[in-house]
């Protein structure tokens, strides 16, 4: 392996390896990064800390050349960097390991390691040399990984190792690790930490994204906290407590005004017993939601909260356990069967799973009710009745402009969500499953969505809100479940329903150990 | 127009894109007129009443097959097996009728046996395609390419590779020689089928579901639309319409022909696509199929009269599909 020569301990006097000043990045309307500063020294491990949506991913994507910043200065190794591409970033020694794998599943580990930089002589691959180098690298890393194995035959943990090995092949000066231990076992994590120590000694700078307090304690030299796309502070890891970090991370948000929801819990509408979905995506979950209240489910991305409600609606195969609706056992076979039982689901990704974008608003609203007499008789659409029903629904939801013949694709995010909400009013429903209801919509539309939920609850419906946005679920829910790794980590109610309590459950095991 | 208010409310940009869309809608009719005038100046026979009737009659066959394709193209699919299915239905119906004739039954019941055998064979082909595509998850390309070969095999085996003769006269009278107030049977049948199909596509749950499934199959499934059932029905309908067309062509030739379908699969797809049915799904209908069929027919009629070689015509047909798809891309891009 050829790595940067700069040997020795972090040098505080000379210029840092990476220096970002005032980096901003805007995506169609939303400011993902707002004047963020970051400096990483050679031989340092620098932790990026923040909630989902704080801008960590965007920032590491800027550093590794995937996104170009709109403004700000980017210096690396003492040079100004402009127009960075992922290829150039790798060439100058910036090597990212992303959470989403960049491996080609049908190729072997060694083919993946050399992907796009194959060793060849006159166009012919030097397979032997590549195998030798791949094995040498994997041995040095101490990974239990077979270079000739196909990636899709590997476990997630082994894929993660292959990903790290890929990042370390070639010259590395700055390594970016995004939650690298998420799928590693204790032993593999230990190996990774040894490796990190070795790299630091060789003068490699490391950016490390993690929610796990214990890892931050074990590894970090400095911590930079981001919140809502803004730079908050950079702290010396040795001089800061866990609580201080969590406080900095959450802050107090100048956010939307949540309506006061008059919860009046009635009978249990949804009861789930020992429910499992997929291979451990959701395992042995028990929970219930009552009529007349909003039940919240909080959790980090990938904790299984979305799959849980999708399984209730019939979109994910249930592998164990049972579901009861209004006390009656229910096997969710298809969305239509669920709709007939009074269950509605509002997907997080509306463009992919919710709407037929080139079709008019009217058709998108009546889509979930094409089995009802009020829209259909003997297979024929009653288009006059359809207009008469949908027009007032969309007026009530403040669709602007109130023309239901426009294609949905022309609408803003907020109006698109209103089209989805309109479906709730086309048929008799008692259970409403909202998956990330306010993703991609502006503040005004958010308030309208919350008001809509309030009206549903007032009318005696059971509303379940799944959300990665903590303030949202906290403010809306009467009872709140916290999910972690496919399991319910806590059920919080009343005074116990606080941000700190939820966060502590996100990091359960780690805080407990840190306290001990 | 009665309601100007919503139009005024639209932003300037969307007004421009609407104008562009109008341009696209009129592009093909204009091209059609230009093409027609060009051929007419090259050869005066193009404008003769006999040739106009010939064009209308020829268009009615192509339009029927293009409508069949449109039904599945709307769902993001297509049916390569349409041509061989036409051959198979032709042979199958002819074999059924000649068998019935030798038993000495009356012509009307022989005719019914032929019609039912043909349509049933078509529906079975479509069900097969639909089940393979919707339930087994095979791509429309592979599935219908497979049934393409199967249908050729069956058609050739049933007929031993030779035309099947001996159908009752009534069959040709009903589907080819007959007329209503002077309008040939083929045109009458296509117009009736076209009207019914148009109503089915725009005013029934099935039609609405077709467009939604074609626009966004995932969203359709999440909204509770029975996507698989809709797809199976679409392919069954497609092949049934093709079977009707096959019976009409068989009535014209007077015998069951194992090569009747020939290049029909591609011709029908070309007509539907050039008329504006989008291979990306969710767009098109009876109107686009008929318009495309008219275009393709005028083109080949003109080329025939100006004595352009048949093989060169194949080159033109192939190019039309490609141009149609490129234009479709461009049109989607302007949105």
HADDOCK unambig.tbl for C-alpha pairs under 7 A between the chains (distance, minus, plus):
assign (segid A and resid 335 and name CA) (segid B and resid 222 and name CA) 6.03 0.50 0.50
assign (segid A and resid 335 and name CA) (segid B and resid 223 and name CA) 6.61 0.50 0.50
assign (segid A and resid 335 and name CA) (segid B and resid 224 and name CA) 4.59 0.50 0.50
assign (segid A and resid 336 and name CA) (segid B and resid 224 and name CA) 4.02 0.50 0.50
assign (segid A and resid 336 and name CA) (segid B and resid 225 and name CA) 6.84 0.50 0.50
assign (segid A and resid 352 and name CA) (segid B and resid 218 and name CA) 6.84 0.50 0.50
assign (segid A and resid 352 and name CA) (segid B and resid 219 and name CA) 6.58 0.50 0.50
assign (segid A and resid 353 and name CA) (segid B and resid 218 and name CA) 5.32 0.50 0.50
assign (segid A and resid 353 and name CA) (segid B and resid 219 and name CA) 4.13 0.50 0.50
assign (segid A and resid 353 and name CA) (segid B and resid 222 and name CA) 6.49 0.50 0.50
assign (segid A and resid 354 and name CA) (segid B and resid 219 and name CA) 4.67 0.50 0.50
assign (segid A and resid 355 and name CA) (segid B and resid 219 and name CA) 5.69 0.50 0.50
assign (segid A and resid 356 and name CA) (segid B and resid 212 and name CA) 6.11 0.50 0.50
assign (segid A and resid 356 and name CA) (segid B and resid 215 and name CA) 5.54 0.50 0.50
assign (segid A and resid 356 and name CA) (segid B and resid 216 and name CA) 5.31 0.50 0.50
assign (segid A and resid 356 and name CA) (segid B and resid 219 and name CA) 6.73 0.50 0.50
assign (segid A and resid 367 and name CA) (segid B and resid 223 and name CA) 6.21 0.50 0.50
assign (segid A and resid 368 and name CA) (segid B and resid 223 and name CA) 4.83 0.50 0.50
assign (segid A and resid 368 and name CA) (segid B and resid 224 and name CA) 5.98 0.50 0.50
assign (segid A and resid 370 and name CA) (segid B and resid 205 and name CA) 6.70 0.50 0.50
assign (segid A and resid 379 and name CA) (segid B and resid 204 and name CA) 5.55 0.50 0.50
assign (segid A and resid 379 and name CA) (segid B and resid 205 and name CA) 5.57 0.50 0.50
assign (segid A and resid 380 and name CA) (segid B and resid 203 and name CA) 5.82 0.50 0.50
assign (segid A and resid 380 and name CA) (segid B and resid 204 and name CA) 4.17 0.50 0.50
assign (segid A and resid 380 and name CA) (segid B and resid 205 and name CA) 6.04 0.50 0.50
assign (segid A and resid 381 and name CA) (segid B and resid 203 and name CA) 5.30 0.50 0.50
assign (segid A and resid 381 and name CA) (segid B and resid 204 and name CA) 4.95 0.50 0.50
assign (segid A and resid 381 and name CA) (segid B and resid 205 and name CA) 5.81 0.50 0.50
